[in-house]
Amino acid sequence: MTKEELMQKAIDLSIENVENGGGPFGAVIARNGEIIATGVNRVTASNDPTAHAEVSAIRAASAKLGTFDLSGCEIYTSCEPCPMCLGAIYWAHLDKIYFANNKKDAKNIGFDDSFIYDEIALPIEKRHTATEILMREKAIKAFENWANKIDKKKY
């Protein structure tokens, strides 16, 4: 499939999802022009705030391919990824992101992610959601164990 056909599939998914009670977002993960997995926004339908189209597509592609590393794949999403989805895309090592609607378009219909970007830039003590570092001296043990582990599978 061409990149335009793959994007059209993501757009079609977003339109169908609105008709099926979900949010107006769809995503396709493809490799060499072949669809590996798709996802739609099911946040309200599943009561899962992480059930964004991109995250759902990444989960499905990873399960299908049996790997967390989606190098060699691209994502086509009906809207510019939010900060959570962008992070997931980077962690999945997708090669390229294509999107249709942008974050301003999303903001215009009530999906404004700018506050998250603003929060990330703030010092912890100035963030909207109270945040406190707690028991770091005990938790650091897991990081030390990981750093010293010889047979770890890096990601």
Secondary structure as UniProt FT lines:
FT   HELIX           3..19
FT   TURN            20..21
FT   STRAND          26..31
FT   TURN            32..33
FT   STRAND          34..40
FT   HELIX           43..46
FT   TURN            49..50
FT   HELIX           53..65
FT   TURN            71..72
FT   STRAND          74..79
FT   HELIX           83..92
FT   STRAND          96..101
FT   HELIX           103..108
FT   TURN            109..110
FT   HELIX           114..121
FT   HELIX           124..126
FT   HELIX           136..148
FT   TURN            150..151
//
